[in-house]
Amino acid sequence: MDIEHIVLPALVVMTSLAAVLVGARRLGLAPRRLGDAALRAVETIGLLVAFGAANLALGIAGVLAYRGLTGEFMSFYVLNDAILGVLSLLQALIFQWWRARRS
């Protein structure tokens, strides 16, 4: 295996370990709650996928409706923008935090 293949995972491992140390020693976070946090992260990824798919489906429907109503061509490439993923992540995070506050 080339060294280039381990650079990014090694960076993530090091910053994750640093976050655990800072969280436990400086912020008083309980290390035993890391499993709960990981589960919440996986749930958020699922929400990201759901919001992303819903946004894309609605966008496709909108493009098709525009084509049908105006007779003009609009490309599906208008939906091919990284900002859609960022905004879907923001939707997922807000929904997840809102859901966590319900109790």
Backbone hydrogen bonds, N-H to C=O, Kabsch-Sander energy under -0.5 kcal/mol:
donor,donor_aa,acceptor,acceptor_aa,energy
5,H,2,D,-1.3
6,I,3,I,-1.4
7,V,3,I,-0.8
8,L,4,E,-0.5
10,A,6,I,-2.3
11,L,7,V,-2.3
12,V,8,L,-2.3
13,V,9,P,-2.4
14,M,10,A,-2.5
15,T,11,L,-2.6
16,S,12,V,-2.2
17,L,13,V,-2.5
18,A,14,M,-2.3
19,A,15,T,-2.2
20,V,16,S,-2.2
21,L,17,L,-2.4
22,V,18,A,-2.8
23,G,19,A,-2.8
24,A,20,V,-2.6
25,R,21,L,-2.8
26,R,22,V,-2.0
27,L,22,V,-1.5
29,L,23,G,-3.2
33,R,30,A,-1.9
34,L,31,P,-1.8
35,G,32,R,-0.5
37,A,33,R,-2.0
38,A,34,L,-2.6
39,L,35,G,-2.3
40,R,36,D,-2.3
41,A,37,A,-2.1
42,V,38,A,-2.2
43,E,39,L,-2.4
44,T,40,R,-2.2
45,I,41,A,-2.1
46,G,42,V,-2.1
47,L,43,E,-2.3
48,L,44,T,-2.5
49,V,45,I,-2.3
50,A,46,G,-2.3
51,F,47,L,-3.2
52,G,48,L,-2.7
53,A,49,V,-2.6
54,A,50,A,-2.4
55,N,51,F,-2.8
56,L,52,G,-2.3
57,A,53,A,-2.8
58,L,54,A,-2.6
59,G,55,N,-2.2
60,I,56,L,-2.6
61,A,57,A,-2.4
62,G,58,L,-2.3
63,V,59,G,-2.5
64,L,60,I,-2.6
65,A,61,A,-2.5
66,Y,62,G,-2.6
67,R,63,V,-2.5
68,G,64,L,-2.4
69,L,65,A,-2.9
70,T,66,Y,-2.5
71,G,67,R,-1.8
78,V,75,S,-1.2
79,L,76,F,-2.1
80,N,77,Y,-1.4
81,D,79,L,-1.6
84,L,81,D,-1.6
85,G,81,D,-0.6
85,G,82,A,-0.7
86,V,82,A,-1.8
87,L,83,I,-3.0
88,S,84,L,-2.0
89,L,85,G,-2.2
90,L,86,V,-2.3
91,Q,87,L,-2.4
92,A,88,S,-2.4
93,L,89,L,-2.8
94,I,90,L,-2.5
95,F,91,Q,-2.6
96,Q,92,A,-2.7
97,W,93,L,-2.7
98,W,94,I,-2.5
99,R,95,F,-2.6
100,A,96,Q,-2.0
101,R,97,W,-1.2
102,R,99,R,-1.0
103,S,100,A,-0.5
